[in-house]
Structure formats: C-alpha cells, structure tokens
Amino acid sequence: MKTIVLYYSLGGNTKAEAERIAQEENAELCEVQELKKRNPLSAVFSGCPQAMQRKASAIQPLKCDLSVYDRIFIGCPIWAGFPAPAFNAILHLLPRDKEVSLFFCSAGGEEPRSQQGTKDLIAQKGCKLISYCDIRTASNKKTK
C-alpha cells in the first residue's frame, strides 16, 4: 500500500508528529506550505477566524501527486478548536476513494467542537476515514 503523510505546521509540533508517522508507516512525507507565510500573530488574528469558518488558505502547489497513493495521512494544528485553514486547502485536493487518516496537534488535546464536522468533510470527498487522532502537544498525549 503506497502511503503519504501530508502536513502543515506553524510551530513545529505537527512536523515532528508527521515525521514520526512517516517513519512508522514507511511513508513519503510532504509539507504543505501557505503562499503567504504566517507568524504566530497572524495565525491568531486572521488564521483562527478562518479556521472557525472552515475557510481554505492559499497553498503552494504540492510536490506530489495524491492520486498515486492508497492511504493519505493529513496533519495540521488546531486553531480556535478547528483545523488550520491549510487543512481545508488540502481537502480541495483530496482525490476520491482514498483511505485517510487524520492527526491534529493542539495544546489542549481533543477538540470535540469540530471533530464530527471534520469527519463529515472526509466522507463528502468520497474517502474512507481510517483514523482520527488528537495530539495534545503540551504533554504529547494522544486521544482517539
């Protein structure tokens, strides 16, 4: 099974988790980068409202063809209880009929406010959700 780990990371926690998963799953690794680089202030003042509205940010073209992978891991931070806007941009590129595993990093851990809606977005893309994992970066505790 050909597997890739896509991730967007602002502070490095999601990157570290993506690298761990890629090694564990023997998967390729692909970083998603926004066209306009954010800093922590812009993440709070513009990124959080965009995340809460499930808006997509503009991202650089991916350096991989998602159609050739059977399983796709997608990771990003949680901002204001919702996946960062780069996650929504990744969803627009997600091919149908893929197995998808999600992992989200946040200081608070599990984010039930947006969890079901996020799962529904994967189903709407015609993909099968294999796993959903919230990672509390403050203590590196995982919840499923």
C-alpha positions in Angstrom: 0.0 0.0 0.0 1.5 3.3 -1.1 1.2 5.9 1.7 2.0 9.6 2.1 1.9 11.9 5.1 0.8 15.5 4.2 1.2 18.1 6.9 1.0 21.8 7.6 3.0 23.0 10.7 3.4 26.5 12.1 5.3 25.9 15.3 6.9 22.5 14.6 4.8 20.1 16.6 2.8 18.9 13.6 6.0 18.5 11.6 7.5 16.3 14.4 4.4 14.1 14.5 4.3 13.9 10.7 8.0 12.7 10.6 7.3 10.1 13.3 4.2 8.8 11.4 6.1 8.7 8.1 8.9 6.7 9.6 6.5 4.3 11.4 4.4 3.8 8.3 7.3 3.8 5.8 5.5 6.6 4.0 6.6 9.5 1.9 6.5 12.9 3.6 5.1 16.1 2.0 5.0 19.5 3.7 2.1 21.8 2.8 3.1 25.5 2.8 0.8 28.5 2.6 1.6 31.1 -0.1 1.7 33.8 2.5 3.8 32.7 5.4 2.1 33.2 8.8 3.6 34.1 12.1 2.0 33.4 15.5 0.2 36.8 15.5 -1.3 36.3 12.0 -2.3 32.8 13.0 -4.3 34.2 15.9 -5.8 37.3 14.3 -6.6 36.0 10.8 -6.0 32.3 10.9 -8.3 31.5 13.8 -11.4 33.2 12.3 -10.6 31.4 9.0 -10.3 28.1 10.8 -13.6 28.6 12.6 -15.4 29.3 9.3 -13.6 26.4 7.6 -12.0 28.6 5.0 -9.1 27.4 3.0 -5.9 29.3 2.8 -3.9 29.6 -0.4 -1.2 27.0 -0.5 1.8 26.3 -2.7 1.4 23.6 -5.3 2.1 20.2 -3.8 5.3 18.4 -4.8 3.4 15.1 -5.0 0.6 13.5 -7.0 -2.0 12.4 -4.4 -3.7 10.1 -7.0 -0.9 7.6 -6.8 -1.3 6.9 -3.0 -3.7 4.4 -1.5 -3.6 5.9 2.0 -3.1 9.6 2.9 -2.3 10.9 6.4 -3.2 14.6 6.9 -1.9 16.6 9.8 -2.2 20.1 11.0 -2.6 22.2 14.1 -5.9 23.1 15.7 -6.6 26.8 15.9 -9.6 28.0 17.9 -11.0 24.5 18.1 -10.8 23.8 14.3 -8.2 22.6 11.9 -5.9 25.3 10.5 -7.0 26.8 7.1 -4.3 24.9 5.3 -6.3 21.7 6.1 -9.3 23.0 4.2 -7.0 23.7 1.2 -5.7 20.1 1.4 -9.3 18.8 1.3 -9.9 20.5 -2.0 -7.0 18.5 -3.5 -8.0 15.1 -2.0 -8.9 12.5 -4.6 -11.9 10.3 -4.2 -11.7 6.7 -2.9 -8.7 7.1 -0.7 -8.1 5.8 2.8 -7.5 8.9 5.0 -6.0 9.2 8.5 -6.2 12.5 10.3 -4.0 13.8 13.1 -4.3 17.2 14.7 -1.9 18.8 17.2 -3.0 21.3 19.8 -2.0 22.4 23.3 -5.4 21.4 24.6 -5.8 18.0 23.0 -9.1 16.6 21.9 -11.3 19.1 20.1 -14.9 17.8 20.1 -16.4 21.1 18.7 -15.2 20.4 15.2 -14.4 16.6 15.2 -17.7 15.3 13.6 -17.8 18.1 11.0 -14.2 17.3 10.0 -15.0 13.6 9.7 -18.0 14.5 7.6 -15.8 16.6 5.2 -13.7 13.5 4.5 -16.8 11.4 3.8 -18.1 14.2 1.5 -14.9 13.9 -0.5 -15.7 10.2 -1.1 -12.9 8.9 1.0 -12.8 6.4 3.8 -11.7 7.7 7.2 -9.4 5.1 8.8 -8.4 7.1 11.9 -8.8 10.4 13.7 -6.2 11.3 16.3 -6.0 14.5 18.5 -2.5 15.0 19.9 -2.1 17.2 23.0 1.3 18.8 22.3 1.6 20.1 25.9 2.2 16.6 27.1 2.3 14.6 23.8 -0.8 12.7 24.9 -2.9 11.1 22.1 -6.7 10.7 22.1 -8.8 8.9 19.5 
